Amino acid sequence: MAVLIHTRHLARGFSLVELMVVLAIAGIITGGASLAIDGFRANDSDLAVERLRSVLEAGAERAAVQGRPLAVEFLSDGYRFAQPDADGRWRVVDDDPLFAPRTLPDPLSLGALQVHQRVPALNTQPAGQERRRLIFGSRAPHFDLVVLTGHGSELLRGQPNGQVTRIRRGEAMR
């Protein structure tokens, strides 16, 4: 008796339709991921401005509570805090992570700083040294700091009571 063996031809690989579906799904996922990353960047900028507002308030409170001046120096790419040492020279604060030097995320940058009241003895700078410094003492200065964002600008307004208000697009935020 003869046994009939039936061989089956197995298809190997993917069809063109299957390949196109996988590529379309990969494209959608990649596009969604890039939009999410852009959203995170915008969120990073928003958080950085809010953090700066909060840390300026904390700096005013620290100076008032400790009875020692505390300066925030605005650099081209960020900011740092400093306090005078026993010899009266300003030293960067490195003992407190809250006041550690910070770099602003792109596209943020610091614009104009206008101090409405000055304490001349504390705000003088050595000749030839242009440094934007805001000094908190027993009473905080009244100031306006412009923060440039990728979509315009925001204003941080400091009051003598230490409160810093964030103003953007015509509305006041705390």
ABEGO torsion letter per residue (X at the ends): XBBBBBBBBBBBEBBAAAAAAAAAAAAAAAAAAAAAAAAAAAAAAAAAAAAAAAAAAAAAAAAAAAGBBBBBBBBAAEBBBBBBBAAGBBBBBAABAAABBBBBBOABBBBBBBBABBBAAAABBBBGBBBBBBBBBABBBBBBBBBBBAAEBBBBBBBAAGBBBBBBGGBBBX
